[in-house]
Amino acid sequence: MSPRLSTLLLGISVAASLGACASVPEPDAAPMSSAADRHAIQVAQTDSRLELDVAASSHELTGKARSDIAGFAGGYLRAGHGAMILSTPSGGANADAAAQVAQQARLALIESGVSYAAVAGSSYDASGETEAPVILSFTRFEAEAPECAPLWEQDLGHQSNNQAWESFGCATQANLAAMVEDPHDLLAPRDMDPRNSGRRDGVMTAYRAGEVTGATRAPEERATISTVASQ
């Protein structure tokens, strides 16, 4: 091999080595943020409140009040956290009527699916008031969607750094914020339900006895594959 050819091959080898080294990412480089990080959904704690009007001469819940309580209880069961607070006015002209209405409101909550233990009673000072309401309240969470930059302000075809454009993934985050039933799920997972002890014990008992552990199927539950296609 001639000296000139050897020098040329050596130069090509060195250039290739340098090119390969230049393509290796730096180990300390910060990872790229995801769309969820760039367009984060803000979750804030807030309160839901329902006021039940109580007149000094009224000791019964109206039909509208019962309907309102049922809807309010549904919201609590879906996305409520902590106790359902039942606040009764004291010291006002309608204190006696309010106490009876509060008891009926508690029963209406229980009829709507709220457990008795979840209803926490309290009172507030209503001195000088003639028609202070009975107040129901509970804690919930709200999701605030990120602000998405308009697409017409961005050049989607020329990204010099080869990264996603500014609002990439923002619409997905905004839709998620609008659709999530309980925004608290974005902060932490829900507690697990208790296991089905009865079914588990039955399966283990059958397993230890060497019996079939699967559930017995009725004849109408069995399916037959059609043979039409094979003919």
Phi and psi in degrees as a GROMACS rama.xvg file:
@    title "Ramachandran Plot"
@    xaxis  label "Phi"
@    yaxis  label "Psi"
@TYPE xy
-72.8219  154.041  SER-2
-60.5544  -35.8609  PRO-3
-65.0455  -41.5335  ARG-4
-67.4575  -38.0478  LEU-5
-63.9667  -40.6126  SER-6
-65.072  -39.6319  THR-7
-64.9321  -44.4521  LEU-8
-65.2461  -36.6207  LEU-9
-64.9711  -41.3306  LEU-10
-63.6886  -40.4538  GLY-11
-64.4479  -41.0316  ILE-12
-64.0411  -42.2874  SER-13
-66.541  -41.1785  VAL-14
-63.8151  -40.9647  ALA-15
-65.2554  -38.2085  ALA-16
-65.5393  -42.9554  SER-17
-65.6183  -37.7136  LEU-18
-65.2204  -40.2613  GLY-19
-65.2615  -39.8924  ALA-20
-65.6239  -36.0913  CYS-21
-68.9839  -23.5023  ALA-22
-86.0571  -8.14945  SER-23
-77.9147  125.421  VAL-24
-67.0249  150.517  PRO-25
-69.6965  135.484  GLU-26
-66.1149  -25.7061  PRO-27
-94.8698  6.87984  ASP-28
-67.7831  138.249  ALA-29
-69.6539  137.51  ALA-30
-66.6522  150.43  PRO-31
-69.0199  138.612  MET-32
-74.4416  149.649  SER-33
-86.8001  171.383  SER-34
-63.2211  -33.6543  ALA-35
-66.6771  -31.9762  ALA-36
-77.5756  -39.9289  ASP-37
-71.0579  -31.8751  ARG-38
-123.636  64.7971  HIS-39
-69.0978  143.937  ALA-40
-88.9548  125.982  ILE-41
-89.2665  130.404  GLN-42
-115.681  126.02  VAL-43
-125.219  145.401  ALA-44
-84.3292  136.995  GLN-45
-145.128  179.48  THR-46
-122.987  143.628  ASP-47
-102.713  141.368  SER-48
-139.997  137.242  ARG-49
-133.104  124.714  LEU-50
-104.015  129.983  GLU-51
-106.986  116.271  LEU-52
-66.7257  136.948  ASP-53
-133.443  117.654  VAL-54
-91.5449  154.724  ALA-55
-61.0511  -27.3774  ALA-56
-97.1294  -0.164935  SER-57
-107.375  128.414  SER-58
-121.433  12.7266  HIS-59
-127.057  146.695  GLU-60
-74.822  136.944  LEU-61
-79.1076  165.842  THR-62
-61.7985  -38.0669  GLY-63
-64.8617  -40.4211  LYS-64
-62.651  -41.0204  ALA-65
-64.7165  -38.776  ARG-66
-65.1048  -41.9536  SER-67
-63.2856  -39.8757  ASP-68
-64.973  -40.7883  ILE-69
-61.9109  -44.1012  ALA-70
-66.1196  -39.064  GLY-71
-65.5447  -40.505  PHE-72
-64.466  -36.8205  ALA-73
-62.1506  -41.373  GLY-74
-63.8499  -37.267  GLY-75
-66.077  -42.9179  TYR-76
-66.8042  -31.2064  LEU-77
-78.7077  -45.4091  ARG-78
-139.569  14.2312  ALA-79
-81.3701  151.434  GLY-80
-133.505  139.977  HIS-81
80.8638  -157.548  GLY-82
-88.3831  157.216  ALA-83
-87.0702  115.282  MET-84
-90.5178  125.587  ILE-85
-112.102  104.255  LEU-86
-102.514  124.638  SER-87
-108.765  133.489  THR-88
-71.8262  144.719  PRO-89
-131.681  147.63  SER-90
88.1889  -6.8312  GLY-91
-91.6681  175.105  GLY-92
-67.6575  -23.9168  ALA-93
-106.019  25.9052  ASN-94
-60.5403  -43.0591  ALA-95
-65.8375  -45.2574  ASP-96
-63.9432  -38.7289  ALA-97
-65.179  -36.0315  ALA-98
-63.1091  -40.7582  ALA-99
-70.359  -39.9701  GLN-100
-64.2772  -38.1601  VAL-101
-63.3568  -39.7133  ALA-102
-64.1158  -41.1742  GLN-103
-66.9455  -35.4945  GLN-104
-65.7766  -38.2528  ALA-105
-61.4888  -44.6558  ARG-106
-64.5541  -37.406  LEU-107
-65.7921  -36.7753  ALA-108
-63.5722  -43.552  LEU-109
-64.8789  -40.3546  ILE-110
-63.6585  -25.9078  GLU-111
-88.0543  2.40248  SER-112
109.305  -4.91696  GLY-113
-80.3512  129.165  VAL-114
-68.7363  152.433  SER-115
-60.1075  -39.4857  TYR-116
-68.6536  -21.5557  ALA-117
-80.8521  -12.1337  ALA-118
-93.3108  116.712  VAL-119
-107.109  122.813  ALA-120
-86.9582  144.993  GLY-121
-152.061  174.379  SER-122
-139.292  159.502  SER-123
-138.372  155.146  TYR-124
-74.9943  121.306  ASP-125
-122.475  30.9166  ALA-126
-59.8014  134.114  SER-127
87.5612  -10.0922  GLY-128
-94.754  147.672  GLU-129
-102.23  -26.899  THR-130
-136.485  54.2197  GLU-131
-67.9003  137.401  ALA-132
-83.6837  159.66  PRO-133
-84.817  130.915  VAL-134
-115.105  129.025  ILE-135
-107.09  138.554  LEU-136
-154.27  153.64  SER-137
-154.277  162.129  PHE-138
-90.4368  136.307  THR-139
-142.065  179.445  ARG-140
-125.986  146.64  PHE-141
-120.945  142.765  GLU-142
-103.686  131.091  ALA-143
-107.319  119.741  GLU-144
-69.9339  148.487  ALA-145
-71.3772  155.297  PRO-146
-82.8765  121.377  GLU-147
-96.3832  129.213  CYS-148
-67.4121  136.521  ALA-149
-60.2922  140.129  PRO-150
-65.8502  -31.0504  LEU-151
-70.2377  -9.28988  TRP-152
-93.9204  1.09977  GLU-153
-121.097  146.834  GLN-154
-97.2698  96.4675  ASP-155
-74.3284  -17.7844  LEU-156
-92.4017  -11.1256  GLY-157
-133.204  91.3719  HIS-158
-110.931  98.7404  GLN-159
-62.7526  -28.803  SER-160
-92.4777  5.90195  ASN-161
61.7856  27.936  ASN-162
-109.343  167.288  GLN-163
-65.9395  152.584  ALA-164
-69.0139  171.666  TRP-165
-57.7752  -44.1059  GLU-166
-97.0446  13.9148  SER-167
-60.924  124.577  PHE-168
84.9342  -6.22025  GLY-169
-68.583  -39.9375  CYS-170
-63.3676  -37.301  ALA-171
-63.8625  -42.3836  THR-172
-65.3532  -39.8772  GLN-173
-64.6336  -40.1409  ALA-174
-65.6275  -40.1982  ASN-175
-62.3248  -42.43  LEU-176
-62.1762  -33.6935  ALA-177
-78.6254  -27.4661  ALA-178
-97.405  -25.158  MET-179
-61.5959  130.763  VAL-180
-72.2484  -46.6974  GLU-181
-122.522  102.632  ASP-182
-58.7932  -17.3887  PRO-183
-62.5706  -22.9641  HIS-184
-62.4204  -22.4205  ASP-185
-78.19  -14.3088  LEU-186
-97.2598  -38.4061  LEU-187
-158.546  151.753  ALA-188
-71.0427  157.997  PRO-189
-75.721  158.501  ARG-190
-68.4308  147.442  ASP-191
-76.0331  143.972  MET-192
-71.6908  154.275  ASP-193
-64.5422  152.227  PRO-194
-71.2531  158.442  ARG-195
-82.3608  88.1565  ASN-196
-63.7227  -39.5258  SER-197
-61.6772  -46.2329  GLY-198
-66.8483  -40.582  ARG-199
-64.5988  -42.9438  ARG-200
-64.3999  -38.4825  ASP-201
-64.3393  -41.1789  GLY-202
-65.8693  -43.2271  VAL-203
-66.6351  -37.3496  MET-204
-63.0377  -44.3613  THR-205
-65.7043  -37.1316  ALA-206
-64.4112  -43.2248  TYR-207
-67.4031  -30.3481  ARG-208
-85.8881  -0.249499  ALA-209
74.5673  22.3591  GLY-210
-98.3358  168.022  GLU-211
-67.381  130.575  VAL-212
-92.9811  -15.2004  THR-213
-76.2678  157.268  GLY-214
-73.0233  144.533  ALA-215
-75.2327  129.724  THR-216
-96.6028  138.938  ARG-217
-76.5316  156.306  ALA-218
-56.2097  -35.5468  PRO-219
-71.9231  -12.3213  GLU-220
-86.4074  -11.6458  GLU-221
-81.2715  144.196  ARG-222
-113.953  145.522  ALA-223
-119.088  128.426  THR-224
-75.6186  131.225  ILE-225
-67.8828  142.278  SER-226
-101.592  10.2352  THR-227
-62.7653  -42.9197  VAL-228
-68.1489  -23.535  ALA-229
-87.1747  -8.90025  SER-230
